[in-house]
Amino acid sequence: MLSKNLLEALNDQMNHEYFAAHAYMAMAAYCDKESYEGFANFFIQQAKEERFHGQKIYNYINDRGAHAESEQFQHQKLTFQAY
């Protein structure tokens, strides 16, 4: 059984991982639009890694009989520009 504090910390971290994946996909979309194919691929791979981290934490929580809680992201439009 996970303590309340540990469960809260794990759920927070899981949600950070999923938000990071979202941010990396926004970066990839910008790079694709600007024809920076190598950078776009890099960010897509980073997003996959963050989703993998989130899934591992999700599985860890649920395997111990607790409940993984996914937060809804506040609507944030992530935009980027070239310098």
FILUMDO-194251 format. One record per residue (C-alpha): residue in one letter; residue number from 1; x, y, z. Coordinates in steps of 0.25 Angstrom, whole numbers. Layout:
<recs>
rec residu->a&num->NUM&c1->X&c2->Y&c3->Z
...
</recs>
This chain:
<recs>
rec residu->m&num->1&c1->0&c2->0&c3->0
rec residu->l&num->2&c1->5&c2->14&c3->-4
rec residu->s&num->3&c1->5&c2->25&c3->7
rec residu->k&num->4&c1->-4&c2->37&c3->4
rec residu->n&num->5&c1->8&c2->46&c3->2
rec residu->l&num->6&c1->15&c2->36&c3->-7
rec residu->l&num->7&c1->3&c2->34&c3->-16
rec residu->e&num->8&c1->1&c2->49&c3->-17
rec residu->a&num->9&c1->16&c2->51&c3->-21
rec residu->l&num->10&c1->15&c2->39&c3->-31
rec residu->n&num->11&c1->2&c2->45&c3->-38
rec residu->d&num->12&c1->8&c2->59&c3->-39
rec residu->q&num->13&c1->20&c2->53&c3->-45
rec residu->m&num->14&c1->12&c2->45&c3->-55
rec residu->n&num->15&c1->4&c2->57&c3->-59
rec residu->h&num->16&c1->17&c2->65&c3->-61
rec residu->e&num->17&c1->22&c2->54&c3->-70
rec residu->y&num->18&c1->10&c2->54&c3->-79
rec residu->f&num->19&c1->10&c2->70&c3->-79
rec residu->a&num->20&c1->25&c2->69&c3->-84
rec residu->a&num->21&c1->21&c2->60&c3->-95
rec residu->h&num->22&c1->10&c2->70&c3->-99
rec residu->a&num->23&c1->20&c2->81&c3->-99
rec residu->y&num->24&c1->30&c2->73&c3->-107
rec residu->m&num->25&c1->19&c2->70&c3->-118
rec residu->a&num->26&c1->16&c2->85&c3->-119
rec residu->m&num->27&c1->31&c2->87&c3->-121
rec residu->a&num->28&c1->31&c2->76&c3->-132
rec residu->a&num->29&c1->19&c2->82&c3->-139
rec residu->y&num->30&c1->26&c2->96&c3->-139
rec residu->c&num->31&c1->39&c2->89&c3->-145
rec residu->d&num->32&c1->31&c2->82&c3->-155
rec residu->k&num->33&c1->24&c2->94&c3->-160
rec residu->e&num->34&c1->38&c2->101&c3->-161
rec residu->s&num->35&c1->43&c2->89&c3->-169
rec residu->y&num->36&c1->53&c2->86&c3->-157
rec residu->e&num->37&c1->51&c2->71&c3->-159
rec residu->g&num->38&c1->63&c2->66&c3->-151
rec residu->f&num->39&c1->58&c2->75&c3->-139
rec residu->a&num->40&c1->44&c2->70&c3->-141
rec residu->n&num->41&c1->48&c2->56&c3->-140
rec residu->f&num->42&c1->56&c2->58&c3->-128
rec residu->f&num->43&c1->44&c2->65&c3->-121
rec residu->i&num->44&c1->35&c2->53&c3->-125
rec residu->q&num->45&c1->45&c2->43&c3->-119
rec residu->q&num->46&c1->46&c2->52&c3->-106
rec residu->a&num->47&c1->30&c2->52&c3->-105
rec residu->k&num->48&c1->30&c2->37&c3->-107
rec residu->e&num->49&c1->40&c2->35&c3->-95
rec residu->e&num->50&c1->32&c2->44&c3->-86
rec residu->r&num->51&c1->19&c2->36&c3->-89
rec residu->f&num->52&c1->27&c2->24&c3->-86
rec residu->h&num->53&c1->31&c2->30&c3->-72
rec residu->g&num->54&c1->17&c2->34&c3->-69
rec residu->q&num->55&c1->12&c2->20&c3->-73
rec residu->k&num->56&c1->22&c2->13&c3->-64
rec residu->i&num->57&c1->18&c2->22&c3->-52
rec residu->y&num->58&c1->3&c2->19&c3->-55
rec residu->n&num->59&c1->6&c2->4&c3->-55
rec residu->y&num->60&c1->14&c2->5&c3->-42
rec residu->i&num->61&c1->2&c2->12&c3->-35
rec residu->n&num->62&c1->-8&c2->2&c3->-41
rec residu->d&num->63&c1->0&c2->-10&c3->-38
rec residu->r&num->64&c1->0&c2->-6&c3->-23
rec residu->g&num->65&c1->-15&c2->-5&c3->-22
rec residu->a&num->66&c1->-15&c2->10&c3->-23
rec residu->h&num->67&c1->-22&c2->19&c3->-33
rec residu->a&num->68&c1->-14&c2->27&c3->-43
rec residu->e&num->69&c1->-21&c2->40&c3->-45
rec residu->s&num->70&c1->-19&c2->48&c3->-58
rec residu->e&num->71&c1->-21&c2->63&c3->-57
rec residu->q&num->72&c1->-27&c2->70&c3->-68
rec residu->f&num->73&c1->-17&c2->80&c3->-74
rec residu->q&num->74&c1->-22&c2->95&c3->-74
rec residu->h&num->75&c1->-23&c2->100&c3->-88
rec residu->q&num->76&c1->-9&c2->105&c3->-91
rec residu->k&num->77&c1->-6&c2->108&c3->-106
rec residu->l&num->78&c1->9&c2->106&c3->-107
rec residu->t&num->79&c1->15&c2->114&c3->-118
rec residu->f&num->80&c1->29&c2->116&c3->-123
rec residu->q&num->81&c1->36&c2->125&c3->-132
rec residu->a&num->82&c1->50&c2->126&c3->-139
rec residu->y&num->83&c1->60&c2->136&c3->-135
</recs>
